[in-house]
Amino acid sequence: MIVERDYQRMERAIQWIRAHAHDQPSLADMAAAVALSPYHFSRLFRRWAGISPHQYLRTVTLETAKEKLDRAPDLLSVADEVGLSGSGRLHDLFIQMEAMTPAEFRRRGDGLVIRFGHADSPFGEIALGATDRGVCAIEFVDGAPDTLRESLAGRWPGARLERDDAAARRLAGKIFSGSPRQVPLHVQGTNFQIQVWRALLRLPPGFTVSYGGLAHGLDRPGASRAIGGAVGSNPVAFLIPCHRVLRGDGTLGGYRWRPERKAAILAWEATRLAS
């Protein structure tokens, strides 16, 4: 009964925050909307959402700003429409949340060339894409319809996409035959996602970490759920080693490209490390 009541409060809180995001409400305002003290509201929200109420408000504000960037004549107009006091605050929001400026987000890959194609790997067929700066996507195909072009177009709508299977095969050879850590990356994500992916890149082959351990290492002990979301949204399989994240009890847990493949990659890395 208590759990259900807490859930209902959080559902109302989320709806209220989304409806009043333009007003940039304070923590006290958000708490009052669900008849809780700011302290108890903040604790309950973190437990259910994995982030603080203000972090969620910033996420909602960012979503709205992204929608309006293409239509608004200037950044000041966007800032005003989402309830921020000026373009400087809008700039700070994008830097903190997306690791890019509003102008960079608006361009979204304009002028970039992404070469993509299919290649073999020790773990099955992969589709991969790369810019001149580095690898921006790797997905395991598993005989499914090729979705890489679609996902690249969604993440980099301004980029020119060129199919080049020969380049993909050469790149796959470097990744799986040489040292993966020497292969440069070119990824984009929220600031939080990039923090999580950087933490994964620091994990050496043969080592694993739990979601809780990853949260602790990032000094975000209550954010295991949000960290799981960032791990699951990793756009570059294998190179950003999300396969090294296990459940707290040491079992494999899920994997976007099948748990069986996760086990195979971990075993392959352990064998290479031992030899």
Order of alpha helices (4+ residues) and beta strands (2+ residues): alpha-alpha-alpha-alpha-alpha-alpha-alpha-beta-beta-beta-alpha-beta-alpha-alpha-beta-alpha-alpha-beta-alpha
